[in-house]
Amino acid sequence: MNTNYDDNNHLTLVGKVTSEKNFSHEIYGEKFYIFDLSVPRLSGNADIIPVTISERLLTIKDIEIGSNLKIDGQFRSYNSYDHEKNKLILTVFAKDLEFIEDNDEEVEIRKDQVSNEVILDGFICKKPIYRKTPFGREISDILLAVNRAYNKSDYIPCIAWGRNARFCENVPVGTEVKIIGRVQSREYEKKYEDGTVEKKVAYEVSVSSLEVANQEGNEENKGENIEAEENKEAI
C-alpha cells in the first residue's frame, strides 16, 4: 500500500461557491469552515459538493457566494453521532485554494477538461453490491477504505458502471484497488415507517477507471482491512 497519503487520495475541483461559509469546528486553535461548491458536468448539470477549508488558506481573500475556485485536496469521511445513530459524513478537505477570475480564459478551458477528478488508492472493505437499473444499466456499489496519516482511514462510497460494475461483483473484500473518477452529488428520497418521506443528498465517487493494485500484497492485507471495516466507527 502506498504510504504517500496525498497519492492515496487526491482530488481537484473547479467550480462556483453557492453558499455562505459556515463555521465547522476548531482543532488546536485552527478554525475550519464549510461551504458548497457547484461543479459543472459536461451534461450541463452540476454537482453541489461540500468543501471544508482552514482559515489559514484565507489570509489573502475571503470566500463569497459567486467566487470561482480551484480546490486541491482530499475526499474525506467522518462519523457523526446523532440521537445514538451513526452517520457517515463526506466532505472535500481543501489543502490548496486558487481564486479564479472570470476573465481567466486559461482556467475556463481547464474547467471544461478537468473540473472534477479524484484518484483513490484503497481497499474494498465491504462486499460490492451488484444490481441493474430498470433500464438494464449495470451498477456496483463499493465502499473503499483509504488510509490517511496518523492511523486514520476514510471510507468512501463509490459507484462503478458497466464492465467495471460486473468486474467488481466478484472482487474479494480486502483487495487493493486504484480508482479514478469524479465526486458527484445525488438526491434521493428516504421513506420512514410512519409513511413520511425526507429528501436527502448522497455524495459518492462515480468510477471512470478501476484497476487492482499490488496483487501480491492483497492476501496479507485482506485480514487487516476486514478488521478495519469492523472498527470503522473509530474514524
N, C-alpha and C positions, 0 to 999 in steps of 0.2 A: 504494500500500500504506500502511495506517495505521502511523504511526511512534510512536503511543502504545502501547507494548508491553503494557501492562496490558489495553488493549482488544483486542489481538490474541489474548490468551489469558487468559481469566478463568474462575474455577471457584468454586463454592460447594458444600460438602458438610456434611451434618449426620448424625452417627452416633455409635456407641459404640466405644471403644477395646477391642480384643480381644487385644492382645499387649503384652509389655514394650517399653519404649523402649530401643532399642539404638544404640550409637554408630555413625555412618555415616562421617563424615570431618570434617576441620578445614581452614578456609581463613582465613589471616591472623589466627589466634588465635580465630576464631569456630567453635565446635563445632556440628555438626549431628547430629541423631538421626533414626531411622526407626522407625515403628510401624504397625500395621494398624488400620484403621478400618472397622467394619461399618456399611454404609449401607443402610437398608431400601428395598426396592422395593414398589410398590403391590401386587404379587402376593403379598407375604408373605415372599418370599425376600430375600436380602441380598447385596450385593457387598462383598467384602473387599478394600479398597484400601490400598496402601502410601502413607504420608504421611511426607515429610521436613520436619523443623522445626528452626529455630535455637534454641539455648539461650537466646537473648536474648528469645524470646517466652514464656519460662517463668520469669520473675523473681518472679511473684506466687504461682504454684501449679504443681506438677509434674503430669505426665500419669501416670495409673494405669489399670490394666485396669478397665473398667467406667465410666470417665469418659465423659460425654456432651459432645460438642464440636461447635461450628460452625467450619468452616475456610473461609477465603477465600484463594485462591492461584492457582496455575497448574498445568496438566498438562504435565510436562516429560519429556524423554528424555535419556539419555546412553549412551555406548558403554562396555561392559565387555569387557575382553580377558582371555580365559581359555584357556590352552593354545593360544595363537596364533589363537583363534577370536574373532570379533567378535559381541557380542550387544547388542541394543538393550534398555536397561532403562528402564522407565516408572515415574514416581512423581508424586504430588501434592506440589508445593512450597508449603508454608504461608507466607503473607505476613501473615495475621492470625488470631487464635485467640480463641474465646469459649467459656468453660466454661458448660455448661447444667445448671441444677439440675433434678432430677426433677419438682419441683412447679411448674415454669415452664410454665403452660398455653399461653401465647402461643407459646412456642418449639415445643411439641408440635404445634400447628396448622401451623407452618411446616415441620416435619419431614415432615408428610403432603403438603404442597403443593410445596415446593422444597427437597428434601433432597439433590438431586444434579443440578446443572446446570453445563454447561461451554459457553463460547462461544469459538469459534476463528475467526480470520481468517488464512488462509494460502494456499499454492499446492500444487496437485496435482503431486507430483514423481515419480510413477510411474504408468503406465497402470493405471486401475482394473480389477480383475478381477471380471467379472460371472459369476454362477452361480445355480443353483437348488438348493434343498434337495430331499431325496427326497419331501417333501410338496408340492413345487411353489412354495415361497416364494422370491421373488427377493431376491438379496443382491449387493452390490458391495463389495469390499474396496478401501479408499482409503488412500493414505499422504500425509499432509498435512505440508508444511514450513511451520512457523510462526516468523516472525522474532522474535528476542529481542535485548535490548540487548547491546552490545559485540560486534556482528557474529556472534552465535551464532544457531542455529536449533534448534527442537525438531521431531522427526519423529514425528508422532502417527498411529498406525493407527486408522482409522475404519471403521465398517460402516454402509452405507445399506441401506434396505429398500424393497421395493415400487416405487412410481413413482420415488422418488429413486434407487434402485439402477439402474433401467432408464435413467434420465437420465444417470447418471454413467458408464455404459458408453462413451459417445461424447464425454465431456468431454476435451479435449486436455491433455496434460502441460503444466504452466506456467500453467494457468488459476487465477486467484484466486477462492476461494470463502469464503463465511461459513457456518459450521456451528453449529447449536445442538443439543445432545444431552446425554447423561449418560455418565459413566465407568462401565464395567462390567468385572467380572472373569469369566473363563470358563475352566473346567477342560477340559483335553484330554489325550489320550494320544499320546506320541511313540514311534514304533516304530523300533528300530535294526536294522542289518543282521544282527546276531547273534541277532535274534529277541526281545531283551528289550524291555520296554515301560516307559516312565517317565511318571508323571503330572506334568503341568505346569499353570501358570496363565498365561493371557494377559490383558493389560489393553488396552482399546480404548475408543473413543467410539462409542456407539450413536447414530446420527444421527436426530433427530426433524424437523429442517428444514435445508434446504440451498439456498443461492442463489449465483449467480455475481455476483461483486463487481467493480467497476472494469473493466468490459468493454473500455473504450478502452485501458487500460494493460496488458491481459493479453498482447497480442502482443509488446510490447517487454520484458516481464518473463519471457516464456517461456524464452528462451535462458539467462538468468541462473539460473533455477531448475532447469533441466536440469543445468547445471554444479554447482549446489548438491547435487543428488542424487548426482552422481558423486563429490563430495568430502565426503559426509556422515560419513565416518569421523573427520572432524576435530571432531565435536561436543564 
